[in-house]
Amino acid sequence: MLLKDKVCIVAGASSLRSIGYATAELFIKHGAHVVVTDVMMNDDVLNQIKFEIEKNLGVTIKIDGIQCDISKKSKCDRLIAQVQSKYGTIDCLVNSAGIVRSGPILDISEAELSLMFDINLKGAFYLCQSVLEVFVKQESGTIVNVASLAAQRGGGLVGGAHYAASKGGMLSLTKSIAREFGHLGIRANAICPAMIDTPMVDGLSPERLQSITDAIPLKRMGSTREMAGTCLYLASELSGFVTGATIDVNGGTHIH
Ligand SMILES: NC(=O)c1ccc[n+]([C@@H]2O[C@H](COP(=O)([O-])OP(=O)(O)OC[C@H]3O[C@@H](n4cnc5c(N)ncnc54)[C@H](O)[C@@H]3O)[C@@H](O)[C@H]2O)c1
């Protein structure tokens, strides 16, 4: 049990096929109290998540679900306050919420750019700011930000430049948090996944998908369980001396 009794918030977990869902399930398996949050969260979604985790783990579980649009600072503050008041502490935030859009740079409208930055970058910033208020008081806490390979290579697989730029900002944010709060024992790390089998890659044609996977050294897409494993490593004491890091989970797509 790597997260026994740890209070963990997982953002971006409404789909049973998401990285966030798989992370919530693995964290619960490792003894964590998990709060799943998403703009799409509601009682039905939470019940589905609970049902699926109980089926997979073969035990009755407790899990909280809170609806939150992370692009709104006040909503992020309210989410963190709710979790803090219920549990008295928060040990970990995994931010896996986000959107992806593709398209050439010159076709990206102001509205599309704003939406992308509001959710992927400002949303991550707000969530981190809100949870850091708690982490600073307790002098502990871990943040795992799910960025993207697009941040490292400049889009080109699924996301456009606005997506890549938003995730690049997330990497910089993560490093800044690691630098500014390390002296308090607070850690922040980022993961750069690529081609993980989730709803996010559903828009690709079979031909495009095949040509992308052909170019991956491991010759397949990654699974959400493999992403969850990396989140578990970064959330737990297994990675106690790791902060400000960017971990590649891409099957060797980008070896650098
Ligand atoms: N799947 C991949 O290959 C891949 C590759 C690189 C990066 N990522 C990143 O992984 C993360 C998880 O994506 P996924 O693949 O599990 O897809 P997903 O679409 O299942 O998960 C993203 C979740 O974010 C939620 N969300 C969107 N806007 C939100 C908002 N304003 N507030 C709160 N929640 C919001 C969505 O409802 C969704 O449940 C994303 O940040 C994505 O950019 C995924």
The ligand as an ORCA input file, in Angstrom:
! r2SCAN-3c Opt
* xyz 0 1
  N      -4.585     10.274    -24.281
  C      -3.425     10.704    -24.721
  O      -2.809     10.126    -25.637
  C      -2.797     11.927    -24.105
  C      -1.558     12.345    -24.624
  C      -0.956     13.456    -24.059
  C      -1.557     14.137    -23.010
  N      -2.754     13.714    -22.548
  C      -3.349     14.475    -21.443
  O      -3.850     13.592    -20.484
  C      -4.895     14.246    -19.747
  C      -6.047     13.281    -19.574
  O      -6.666     13.054    -20.827
  P      -7.312     11.655    -21.230
  O      -6.496     11.128    -22.335
  O      -7.543     10.827    -20.013
  O      -8.689     12.121    -21.901
  P     -10.107     12.456    -21.275
  O     -10.751     13.344    -22.284
  O     -10.805     11.202    -20.904
  O      -9.816     13.263    -19.930
  C      -9.818     14.655    -19.834
  C     -10.884     15.070    -18.830
  O     -10.769     16.457    -18.565
  C     -12.086     16.932    -18.331
  N     -12.157     18.380    -18.495
  C     -12.162     19.096    -19.658
  N     -12.319     20.390    -19.393
  C     -12.413     20.520    -18.041
  C     -12.608     21.622    -17.172
  N     -12.747     22.878    -17.628
  N     -12.647     21.382    -15.843
  C     -12.523     20.127    -15.360
  N     -12.373     19.037    -16.143
  C     -12.303     19.241    -17.464
  C     -12.933     16.208    -19.350
  O     -14.296     16.224    -19.022
  C     -12.314     14.825    -19.335
  O     -13.000     13.973    -18.432
  C      -5.248     15.505    -20.528
  O      -4.722     16.644    -19.867
  C      -4.528     15.314    -21.855
  O      -4.139     16.536    -22.442
  C      -3.399     12.632    -23.067
*
